[in-house]
Structures are given as C-alpha cells and as structure tokens.
C-alpha cells in the first residue's frame, strides 16, 4: 500500500531520478482509504493534507513507466 503510493510519488516528484516504478496495492485515493487517518487525522479536521495526498488528481503528472498491480483479495 504505502510502497505503491511512494513509488508513484517518486515518478511525480523526481522524474529525472526515477524512470519506472511498480505500485502494488496502492492507496491512491485518501478519501476512500482508512490508511491515512492515523497520520492525517480525520478528513474533516485536516482537509489540506488529504487534498495534497490525493494522487488521483496528480495522475497527469506521472512521468516514466508505472506498473500498477492489485489483486481481488486486497
């Protein structure tokens, strides 16, 4: 989850360093994943952090090759 999230962030934030990434079971949408609450608190209390973490809105900024892997039992 977090590894997939951060590998995608690497392609967005440092495309000159990272040219390819594999993202396994990523939690791209913070509004739909309870993984974020321990770090950000509830969305109602820290909306800015959730907005910043939303990779769905940053999809057009991915540079390089990205393989997304997810199973049906995740």
PDB file of N, CA, C and O in Angstrom:
ATOM      1  N   UNK A   1       0.821  -1.194   0.000  1.00  0.00           N
ATOM      2  CA  UNK A   1       0.000   0.000   0.000  1.00  0.00           C
ATOM      3  C   UNK A   1       0.867   1.261   0.000  1.00  0.00           C
ATOM      4  O   UNK A   1       0.858   2.032  -0.960  1.00  0.00           O
ATOM      5  N   UNK A   2       1.606   1.457   1.075  1.00  0.00           N
ATOM      6  CA  UNK A   2       2.426   2.674   1.126  1.00  0.00           C
ATOM      7  C   UNK A   2       3.573   2.622   0.131  1.00  0.00           C
ATOM      8  O   UNK A   2       3.939   3.647  -0.445  1.00  0.00           O
ATOM      9  N   UNK A   3       4.147   1.436  -0.080  1.00  0.00           N
ATOM     10  CA  UNK A   3       5.216   1.319  -1.074  1.00  0.00           C
ATOM     11  C   UNK A   3       4.724   1.685  -2.458  1.00  0.00           C
ATOM     12  O   UNK A   3       5.421   2.363  -3.213  1.00  0.00           O
ATOM     13  N   UNK A   4       3.518   1.235  -2.794  1.00  0.00           N
ATOM     14  CA  UNK A   4       2.930   1.590  -4.081  1.00  0.00           C
ATOM     15  C   UNK A   4       2.650   3.073  -4.190  1.00  0.00           C
ATOM     16  O   UNK A   4       2.849   3.682  -5.242  1.00  0.00           O
ATOM     17  N   UNK A   5       2.192   3.641  -3.107  1.00  0.00           N
ATOM     18  CA  UNK A   5       1.922   5.081  -3.075  1.00  0.00           C
ATOM     19  C   UNK A   5       3.221   5.865  -3.288  1.00  0.00           C
ATOM     20  O   UNK A   5       3.279   6.779  -4.110  1.00  0.00           O
ATOM     21  N   UNK A   6       4.264   5.492  -2.531  1.00  0.00           N
ATOM     22  CA  UNK A   6       5.519   6.250  -2.604  1.00  0.00           C
ATOM     23  C   UNK A   6       6.269   6.021  -3.907  1.00  0.00           C
ATOM     24  O   UNK A   6       6.968   6.922  -4.370  1.00  0.00           O
ATOM     25  N   UNK A   7       6.148   4.850  -4.509  1.00  0.00           N
ATOM     26  CA  UNK A   7       6.802   4.656  -5.804  1.00  0.00           C
ATOM     27  C   UNK A   7       6.153   5.537  -6.869  1.00  0.00           C
ATOM     28  O   UNK A   7       6.833   6.027  -7.769  1.00  0.00           O
ATOM     29  N   UNK A   8       4.849   5.736  -6.768  1.00  0.00           N
ATOM     30  CA  UNK A   8       4.164   6.643  -7.691  1.00  0.00           C
ATOM     31  C   UNK A   8       4.573   8.087  -7.416  1.00  0.00           C
ATOM     32  O   UNK A   8       4.793   8.860  -8.348  1.00  0.00           O
ATOM     33  N   UNK A   9       4.676   8.449  -6.145  1.00  0.00           N
ATOM     34  CA  UNK A   9       5.144   9.795  -5.791  1.00  0.00           C
ATOM     35  C   UNK A   9       6.528  10.069  -6.372  1.00  0.00           C
ATOM     36  O   UNK A   9       6.813  11.185  -6.805  1.00  0.00           O
ATOM     37  N   UNK A  10       7.388   9.049  -6.382  1.00  0.00           N
ATOM     38  CA  UNK A  10       8.740   9.223  -6.929  1.00  0.00           C
ATOM     39  C   UNK A  10       8.684   9.611  -8.401  1.00  0.00           C
ATOM     40  O   UNK A  10       9.454  10.464  -8.843  1.00  0.00           O
ATOM     41  N   UNK A  11       7.786   8.998  -9.163  1.00  0.00           N
ATOM     42  CA  UNK A  11       7.661   9.342 -10.583  1.00  0.00           C
ATOM     43  C   UNK A  11       7.103  10.741 -10.783  1.00  0.00           C
ATOM     44  O   UNK A  11       7.378  11.380 -11.798  1.00  0.00           O
ATOM     45  N   UNK A  12       6.329  11.215  -9.836  1.00  0.00           N
ATOM     46  CA  UNK A  12       5.758  12.560  -9.926  1.00  0.00           C
ATOM     47  C   UNK A  12       6.763  13.616  -9.469  1.00  0.00           C
ATOM     48  O   UNK A  12       6.925  14.648 -10.120  1.00  0.00           O
ATOM     49  N   UNK A  13       7.432  13.356  -8.357  1.00  0.00           N
ATOM     50  CA  UNK A  13       8.279  14.374  -7.733  1.00  0.00           C
ATOM     51  C   UNK A  13       9.721  14.375  -8.219  1.00  0.00           C
ATOM     52  O   UNK A  13      10.391  15.406  -8.145  1.00  0.00           O
ATOM     53  N   UNK A  14      10.213  13.248  -8.712  1.00  0.00           N
ATOM     54  CA  UNK A  14      11.613  13.184  -9.144  1.00  0.00           C
ATOM     55  C   UNK A  14      11.751  12.371 -10.431  1.00  0.00           C
ATOM     56  O   UNK A  14      12.449  11.356 -10.447  1.00  0.00           O
ATOM     57  N   UNK A  15      11.096  12.805 -11.507  1.00  0.00           N
ATOM     58  CA  UNK A  15      11.147  12.028 -12.745  1.00  0.00           C
ATOM     59  C   UNK A  15      12.527  11.998 -13.384  1.00  0.00           C
ATOM     60  O   UNK A  15      12.794  11.150 -14.236  1.00  0.00           O
ATOM     61  N   UNK A  16      13.401  12.904 -12.989  1.00  0.00           N
ATOM     62  CA  UNK A  16      14.768  12.885 -13.501  1.00  0.00           C
ATOM     63  C   UNK A  16      15.596  11.772 -12.850  1.00  0.00           C
ATOM     64  O   UNK A  16      16.608  11.350 -13.409  1.00  0.00           O
ATOM     65  N   UNK A  17      15.181  11.304 -11.698  1.00  0.00           N
ATOM     66  CA  UNK A  17      15.882  10.240 -10.964  1.00  0.00           C
ATOM     67  C   UNK A  17      15.198   8.892 -11.183  1.00  0.00           C
ATOM     68  O   UNK A  17      15.869   7.889 -11.428  1.00  0.00           O
ATOM     69  N   UNK A  18      13.865   8.863 -11.096  1.00  0.00           N
ATOM     70  CA  UNK A  18      13.092   7.627 -11.207  1.00  0.00           C
ATOM     71  C   UNK A  18      12.386   7.586 -12.555  1.00  0.00           C
ATOM     72  O   UNK A  18      11.617   8.485 -12.894  1.00  0.00           O
ATOM     73  N   UNK A  19      12.656   6.533 -13.320  1.00  0.00           N
ATOM     74  CA  UNK A  19      12.096   6.430 -14.665  1.00  0.00           C
ATOM     75  C   UNK A  19      11.030   5.344 -14.786  1.00  0.00           C
ATOM     76  O   UNK A  19      10.281   5.304 -15.763  1.00  0.00           O
ATOM     77  N   UNK A  20      10.969   4.469 -13.793  1.00  0.00           N
ATOM     78  CA  UNK A  20       9.984   3.387 -13.797  1.00  0.00           C
ATOM     79  C   UNK A  20       9.693   2.990 -12.351  1.00  0.00           C
ATOM     80  O   UNK A  20      10.542   3.133 -11.470  1.00  0.00           O
ATOM     81  N   UNK A  21       8.476   2.487 -12.124  1.00  0.00           N
ATOM     82  CA  UNK A  21       8.095   2.071 -10.774  1.00  0.00           C
ATOM     83  C   UNK A  21       7.021   1.003 -10.863  1.00  0.00           C
ATOM     84  O   UNK A  21       6.256   0.940 -11.825  1.00  0.00           O
ATOM     85  N   UNK A  22       6.984   0.164  -9.836  1.00  0.00           N
ATOM     86  CA  UNK A  22       5.920  -0.821  -9.684  1.00  0.00           C
ATOM     87  C   UNK A  22       5.141  -0.442  -8.434  1.00  0.00           C
ATOM     88  O   UNK A  22       5.717  -0.264  -7.361  1.00  0.00           O
ATOM     89  N   UNK A  23       3.866  -0.326  -8.577  1.00  0.00           N
ATOM     90  CA  UNK A  23       2.998   0.079  -7.474  1.00  0.00           C
ATOM     91  C   UNK A  23       2.043  -1.074  -7.163  1.00  0.00           C
ATOM     92  O   UNK A  23       1.119  -1.353  -7.927  1.00  0.00           O
ATOM     93  N   UNK A  24       2.282  -1.737  -6.030  1.00  0.00           N
ATOM     94  CA  UNK A  24       1.472  -2.890  -5.652  1.00  0.00           C
ATOM     95  C   UNK A  24       0.438  -2.499  -4.602  1.00  0.00           C
ATOM     96  O   UNK A  24       0.788  -1.972  -3.546  1.00  0.00           O
ATOM     97  N   UNK A  25      -0.812  -2.753  -4.887  1.00  0.00           N
ATOM     98  CA  UNK A  25      -1.931  -2.456  -3.980  1.00  0.00           C
ATOM     99  C   UNK A  25      -1.866  -1.038  -3.434  1.00  0.00           C
ATOM    100  O   UNK A  25      -1.886  -0.844  -2.218  1.00  0.00           O
ATOM    101  N   UNK A  26      -1.787  -0.046  -4.310  1.00  0.00           N
ATOM    102  CA  UNK A  26      -1.642   1.327  -3.840  1.00  0.00           C
ATOM    103  C   UNK A  26      -2.921   1.903  -3.246  1.00  0.00           C
ATOM    104  O   UNK A  26      -4.029   1.515  -3.617  1.00  0.00           O
ATOM    105  N   UNK A  27      -2.744   2.818  -2.335  1.00  0.00           N
ATOM    106  CA  UNK A  27      -3.870   3.569  -1.757  1.00  0.00           C
ATOM    107  C   UNK A  27      -3.805   4.978  -2.333  1.00  0.00           C
ATOM    108  O   UNK A  27      -3.350   5.909  -1.669  1.00  0.00           O
ATOM    109  N   UNK A  28      -4.259   5.126  -3.566  1.00  0.00           N
ATOM    110  CA  UNK A  28      -4.156   6.410  -4.250  1.00  0.00           C
ATOM    111  C   UNK A  28      -5.186   7.428  -3.792  1.00  0.00           C
ATOM    112  O   UNK A  28      -4.928   8.632  -3.814  1.00  0.00           O
ATOM    113  N   UNK A  29      -6.327   6.961  -3.387  1.00  0.00           N
ATOM    114  CA  UNK A  29      -7.425   7.861  -3.064  1.00  0.00           C
ATOM    115  C   UNK A  29      -7.583   7.975  -1.545  1.00  0.00           C
ATOM    116  O   UNK A  29      -8.190   7.100  -0.926  1.00  0.00           O
ATOM    117  N   UNK A  30      -7.050   9.034  -0.937  1.00  0.00           N
ATOM    118  CA  UNK A  30      -7.113   9.155   0.517  1.00  0.00           C
ATOM    119  C   UNK A  30      -8.531   9.298   1.053  1.00  0.00           C
ATOM    120  O   UNK A  30      -8.776   9.020   2.227  1.00  0.00           O
ATOM    121  N   UNK A  31      -9.459   9.725   0.220  1.00  0.00           N
ATOM    122  CA  UNK A  31     -10.841   9.912   0.668  1.00  0.00           C
ATOM    123  C   UNK A  31     -11.542   8.575   0.841  1.00  0.00           C
ATOM    124  O   UNK A  31     -12.589   8.494   1.482  1.00  0.00           O
ATOM    125  N   UNK A  32     -10.954   7.511   0.260  1.00  0.00           N
ATOM    126  CA  UNK A  32     -11.574   6.203   0.295  1.00  0.00           C
ATOM    127  C   UNK A  32     -10.735   5.172   1.057  1.00  0.00           C
ATOM    128  O   UNK A  32     -11.062   3.985   1.049  1.00  0.00           O
ATOM    129  N   UNK A  33      -9.681   5.603   1.700  1.00  0.00           N
ATOM    130  CA  UNK A  33      -8.781   4.662   2.377  1.00  0.00           C
ATOM    131  C   UNK A  33      -8.551   5.078   3.828  1.00  0.00           C
ATOM    132  O   UNK A  33      -8.126   6.199   4.104  1.00  0.00           O
ATOM    133  N   UNK A  34      -8.834   4.173   4.736  1.00  0.00           N
ATOM    134  CA  UNK A  34      -8.623   4.489   6.153  1.00  0.00           C
ATOM    135  C   UNK A  34      -7.152   4.408   6.551  1.00  0.00           C
ATOM    136  O   UNK A  34      -6.817   4.607   7.719  1.00  0.00           O
ATOM    137  N   UNK A  35      -6.276   4.120   5.598  1.00  0.00           N
ATOM    138  CA  UNK A  35      -4.837   4.105   5.874  1.00  0.00           C
ATOM    139  C   UNK A  35      -4.310   5.483   6.271  1.00  0.00           C
ATOM    140  O   UNK A  35      -3.293   5.585   6.957  1.00  0.00           O
ATOM    141  N   UNK A  36      -4.979   6.510   5.854  1.00  0.00           N
ATOM    142  CA  UNK A  36      -4.486   7.868   6.061  1.00  0.00           C
ATOM    143  C   UNK A  36      -4.828   8.443   7.434  1.00  0.00           C
ATOM    144  O   UNK A  36      -4.115   9.309   7.942  1.00  0.00           O
ATOM    145  N   UNK A  37      -5.888   7.976   8.018  1.00  0.00           N
ATOM    146  CA  UNK A  37      -6.369   8.571   9.272  1.00  0.00           C
ATOM    147  C   UNK A  37      -5.357   8.557  10.417  1.00  0.00           C
ATOM    148  O   UNK A  37      -5.287   9.544  11.150  1.00  0.00           O
ATOM    149  N   UNK A  38      -4.565   7.490  10.616  1.00  0.00           N
ATOM    150  CA  UNK A  38      -3.600   7.545  11.721  1.00  0.00           C
ATOM    151  C   UNK A  38      -2.548   8.646  11.562  1.00  0.00           C
ATOM    152  O   UNK A  38      -1.971   9.104  12.548  1.00  0.00           O
ATOM    153  N   UNK A  39      -2.305   9.060  10.342  1.00  0.00           N
ATOM    154  CA  UNK A  39      -1.279  10.070  10.077  1.00  0.00           C
ATOM    155  C   UNK A  39      -1.853  11.470   9.907  1.00  0.00           C
ATOM    156  O   UNK A  39      -1.232  12.454  10.308  1.00  0.00           O
ATOM    157  N   UNK A  40      -3.040  11.558   9.311  1.00  0.00           N
ATOM    158  CA  UNK A  40      -3.625  12.859   8.961  1.00  0.00           C
ATOM    159  C   UNK A  40      -4.767  13.289   9.866  1.00  0.00           C
ATOM    160  O   UNK A  40      -5.213  14.433   9.784  1.00  0.00           O
ATOM    161  N   UNK A  41      -5.243  12.416  10.712  1.00  0.00           N
ATOM    162  CA  UNK A  41      -6.471  12.637  11.479  1.00  0.00           C
ATOM    163  C   UNK A  41      -7.655  12.490  10.520  1.00  0.00           C
ATOM    164  O   UNK A  41      -7.472  12.031   9.393  1.00  0.00           O
ATOM    165  N   UNK A  42      -8.808  12.853  10.924  1.00  0.00           N
ATOM    166  CA  UNK A  42      -9.997  12.716  10.079  1.00  0.00           C
ATOM    167  C   UNK A  42      -9.984  13.759   8.963  1.00  0.00           C
ATOM    168  O   UNK A  42      -9.452  14.854   9.145  1.00  0.00           O
ATOM    169  N   UNK A  43     -10.564  13.426   7.815  1.00  0.00           N
ATOM    170  CA  UNK A  43     -10.592  14.391   6.712  1.00  0.00           C
ATOM    171  C   UNK A  43     -11.236  15.729   7.092  1.00  0.00           C
ATOM    172  O   UNK A  43     -10.825  16.779   6.598  1.00  0.00           O
ATOM    173  N   UNK A  44     -12.230  15.689   7.956  1.00  0.00           N
ATOM    174  CA  UNK A  44     -12.903  16.918   8.356  1.00  0.00           C
ATOM    175  C   UNK A  44     -11.970  17.828   9.166  1.00  0.00           C
ATOM    176  O   UNK A  44     -12.179  19.040   9.214  1.00  0.00           O
ATOM    177  N   UNK A  45     -10.956  17.258   9.793  1.00  0.00           N
ATOM    178  CA  UNK A  45     -10.045  18.036  10.633  1.00  0.00           C
ATOM    179  C   UNK A  45      -8.768  18.461   9.909  1.00  0.00           C
ATOM    180  O   UNK A  45      -8.079  19.375  10.360  1.00  0.00           O
ATOM    181  N   UNK A  46      -8.446  17.804   8.788  1.00  0.00           N
ATOM    182  CA  UNK A  46      -7.183  18.096   8.108  1.00  0.00           C
ATOM    183  C   UNK A  46      -7.349  17.949   6.598  1.00  0.00           C
ATOM    184  O   UNK A  46      -6.629  17.185   5.956  1.00  0.00           O
ATOM    185  N   UNK A  47      -8.279  18.668   6.057  1.00  0.00           N
ATOM    186  CA  UNK A  47      -8.602  18.568   4.632  1.00  0.00           C
ATOM    187  C   UNK A  47      -7.414  18.856   3.726  1.00  0.00           C
ATOM    188  O   UNK A  47      -7.269  18.214   2.686  1.00  0.00           O
ATOM    189  N   UNK A  48      -6.575  19.791   4.093  1.00  0.00           N
ATOM    190  CA  UNK A  48      -5.427  20.165   3.251  1.00  0.00           C
ATOM    191  C   UNK A  48      -4.480  18.986   3.039  1.00  0.00           C
ATOM    192  O   UNK A  48      -3.978  18.791   1.933  1.00  0.00           O
ATOM    193  N   UNK A  49      -4.233  18.208   4.075  1.00  0.00           N
ATOM    194  CA  UNK A  49      -3.336  17.049   3.951  1.00  0.00           C
ATOM    195  C   UNK A  49      -3.933  16.009   3.002  1.00  0.00           C
ATOM    196  O   UNK A  49      -3.220  15.431   2.181  1.00  0.00           O
ATOM    197  N   UNK A  50      -5.226  15.777   3.114  1.00  0.00           N
ATOM    198  CA  UNK A  50      -5.888  14.817   2.234  1.00  0.00           C
ATOM    199  C   UNK A  50      -5.850  15.300   0.782  1.00  0.00           C
ATOM    200  O   UNK A  50      -5.628  14.505  -0.131  1.00  0.00           O
ATOM    201  N   UNK A  51      -6.061  16.569   0.572  1.00  0.00           N
ATOM    202  CA  UNK A  51      -6.004  17.138  -0.782  1.00  0.00           C
ATOM    203  C   UNK A  51      -4.610  16.950  -1.376  1.00  0.00           C
ATOM    204  O   UNK A  51      -4.463  16.555  -2.532  1.00  0.00           O
ATOM    205  N   UNK A  52      -3.599  17.236  -0.572  1.00  0.00           N
ATOM    206  CA  UNK A  52      -2.211  17.124  -1.036  1.00  0.00           C
ATOM    207  C   UNK A  52      -1.835  15.666  -1.336  1.00  0.00           C
ATOM    208  O   UNK A  52      -1.056  15.416  -2.256  1.00  0.00           O
ATOM    209  N   UNK A  53      -2.365  14.717  -0.591  1.00  0.00           N
ATOM    210  CA  UNK A  53      -2.022  13.306  -0.744  1.00  0.00           C
ATOM    211  C   UNK A  53      -2.784  12.613  -1.866  1.00  0.00           C
ATOM    212  O   UNK A  53      -2.463  11.472  -2.198  1.00  0.00           O
ATOM    213  N   UNK A  54      -3.757  13.245  -2.446  1.00  0.00           N
ATOM    214  CA  UNK A  54      -4.628  12.627  -3.446  1.00  0.00           C
ATOM    215  C   UNK A  54      -3.896  12.471  -4.782  1.00  0.00           C
ATOM    216  O   UNK A  54      -3.787  13.428  -5.549  1.00  0.00           O
ATOM    217  N   UNK A  55      -3.399  11.269  -5.054  1.00  0.00           N
ATOM    218  CA  UNK A  55      -2.661  11.036  -6.295  1.00  0.00           C
ATOM    219  C   UNK A  55      -3.569  10.893  -7.507  1.00  0.00           C
ATOM    220  O   UNK A  55      -3.097  11.005  -8.639  1.00  0.00           O
ATOM    221  N   UNK A  56      -4.842  10.654  -7.303  1.00  0.00           N
ATOM    222  CA  UNK A  56      -5.780  10.602  -8.428  1.00  0.00           C
ATOM    223  C   UNK A  56      -5.759  11.948  -9.154  1.00  0.00           C
ATOM    224  O   UNK A  56      -5.775  11.993 -10.384  1.00  0.00           O
ATOM    225  N   UNK A  57      -5.723  13.023  -8.406  1.00  0.00           N
ATOM    226  CA  UNK A  57      -5.702  14.362  -9.005  1.00  0.00           C
ATOM    227  C   UNK A  57      -4.357  14.699  -9.638  1.00  0.00           C
ATOM    228  O   UNK A  57      -4.264  15.644 -10.422  1.00  0.00           O
ATOM    229  N   UNK A  58      -3.308  13.936  -9.306  1.00  0.00           N
ATOM    230  CA  UNK A  58      -1.967  14.196  -9.834  1.00  0.00           C
ATOM    231  C   UNK A  58      -1.571  13.189 -10.916  1.00  0.00           C
ATOM    232  O   UNK A  58      -0.414  13.162 -11.335  1.00  0.00           O
ATOM    233  N   UNK A  59      -2.493  12.379 -11.365  1.00  0.00           N
ATOM    234  CA  UNK A  59      -2.179  11.319 -12.334  1.00  0.00           C
ATOM    235  C   UNK A  59      -1.537  11.867 -13.605  1.00  0.00           C
ATOM    236  O   UNK A  59      -0.675  11.212 -14.190  1.00  0.00           O
ATOM    237  N   UNK A  60      -1.937  13.038 -14.032  1.00  0.00           N
ATOM    238  CA  UNK A  60      -1.376  13.617 -15.253  1.00  0.00           C
ATOM    239  C   UNK A  60       0.073  14.068 -15.078  1.00  0.00           C
ATOM    240  O   UNK A  60       0.729  14.420 -16.059  1.00  0.00           O
ATOM    241  N   UNK A  61       0.573  14.064 -13.863  1.00  0.00           N
ATOM    242  CA  UNK A  61       1.950  14.480 -13.597  1.00  0.00           C
ATOM    243  C   UNK A  61       2.926  13.302 -13.521  1.00  0.00           C
ATOM    244  O   UNK A  61       4.128  13.511 -13.362  1.00  0.00           O
ATOM    245  N   UNK A  62       2.424  12.067 -13.632  1.00  0.00           N
ATOM    246  CA  UNK A  62       3.294  10.893 -13.609  1.00  0.00           C
ATOM    247  C   UNK A  62       4.134  10.894 -14.875  1.00  0.00           C
ATOM    248  O   UNK A  62       3.610  10.985 -15.986  1.00  0.00           O
ATOM    249  N   UNK A  63       5.444  10.793 -14.693  1.00  0.00           N
ATOM    250  CA  UNK A  63       6.382  10.710 -15.816  1.00  0.00           C
ATOM    251  C   UNK A  63       7.110   9.377 -15.678  1.00  0.00           C
ATOM    252  O   UNK A  63       7.374   8.925 -14.564  1.00  0.00           O
ATOM    253  N   UNK A  64       7.428   8.760 -16.783  1.00  0.00           N
ATOM    254  CA  UNK A  64       8.079   7.458 -16.756  1.00  0.00           C
ATOM    255  C   UNK A  64       7.040   6.355 -16.889  1.00  0.00           C
ATOM    256  O   UNK A  64       5.885   6.601 -17.239  1.00  0.00           O
ATOM    257  N   UNK A  65       7.468   5.160 -16.607  1.00  0.00           N
ATOM    258  CA  UNK A  65       6.598   3.994 -16.747  1.00  0.00           C
ATOM    259  C   UNK A  65       6.147   3.540 -15.367  1.00  0.00           C
ATOM    260  O   UNK A  65       6.957   3.411 -14.448  1.00  0.00           O
ATOM    261  N   UNK A  66       4.853   3.300 -15.230  1.00  0.00           N
ATOM    262  CA  UNK A  66       4.273   2.890 -13.959  1.00  0.00           C
ATOM    263  C   UNK A  66       3.448   1.621 -14.178  1.00  0.00           C
ATOM    264  O   UNK A  66       2.517   1.604 -14.983  1.00  0.00           O
ATOM    265  N   UNK A  67       3.808   0.556 -13.446  1.00  0.00           N
ATOM    266  CA  UNK A  67       3.019  -0.670 -13.459  1.00  0.00           C
ATOM    267  C   UNK A  67       2.226  -0.723 -12.157  1.00  0.00           C
ATOM    268  O   UNK A  67       2.802  -0.685 -11.070  1.00  0.00           O
ATOM    269  N   UNK A  68       0.911  -0.808 -12.272  1.00  0.00           N
ATOM    270  CA  UNK A  68       0.048  -0.908 -11.101  1.00  0.00           C
ATOM    271  C   UNK A  68      -0.426  -2.355 -10.994  1.00  0.00           C
ATOM    272  O   UNK A  68      -0.975  -2.917 -11.942  1.00  0.00           O
ATOM    273  N   UNK A  69      -0.202  -2.948  -9.813  1.00  0.00           N
ATOM    274  CA  UNK A  69      -0.558  -4.332  -9.574  1.00  0.00           C
ATOM    275  C   UNK A  69      -1.513  -4.372  -8.381  1.00  0.00           C
ATOM    276  O   UNK A  69      -1.204  -3.846  -7.312  1.00  0.00           O
ATOM    277  N   UNK A  70      -2.660  -4.994  -8.570  1.00  0.00           N
ATOM    278  CA  UNK A  70      -3.613  -5.153  -7.475  1.00  0.00           C
ATOM    279  C   UNK A  70      -4.381  -6.449  -7.700  1.00  0.00           C
ATOM    280  O   UNK A  70      -4.687  -6.824  -8.832  1.00  0.00           O
ATOM    281  N   UNK A  71      -4.681  -7.112  -6.610  1.00  0.00           N
ATOM    282  CA  UNK A  71      -5.427  -8.362  -6.706  1.00  0.00           C
ATOM    283  C   UNK A  71      -6.853  -8.184  -6.226  1.00  0.00           C
ATOM    284  O   UNK A  71      -7.221  -7.127  -5.714  1.00  0.00           O
ATOM    285  N   UNK A  72      -7.641  -9.213  -6.393  1.00  0.00           N
ATOM    286  CA  UNK A  72      -9.037  -9.122  -5.985  1.00  0.00           C
ATOM    287  C   UNK A  72      -9.216  -9.429  -4.498  1.00  0.00           C
ATOM    288  O   UNK A  72     -10.314  -9.265  -3.966  1.00  0.00           O
ATOM    289  N   UNK A  73      -8.173  -9.864  -3.833  1.00  0.00           N
ATOM    290  CA  UNK A  73      -8.300 -10.155  -2.403  1.00  0.00           C
ATOM    291  C   UNK A  73      -7.604  -9.134  -1.519  1.00  0.00           C
ATOM    292  O   UNK A  73      -7.374  -9.396  -0.338  1.00  0.00           O
ATOM    293  N   UNK A  74      -7.268  -7.984  -2.066  1.00  0.00           N
ATOM    294  CA  UNK A  74      -6.600  -6.922  -1.292  1.00  0.00           C
ATOM    295  C   UNK A  74      -7.579  -6.184  -0.422  1.00  0.00           C
ATOM    296  O   UNK A  74      -7.194  -5.261   0.296  1.00  0.00           O
TER     297      UNK A  74
END
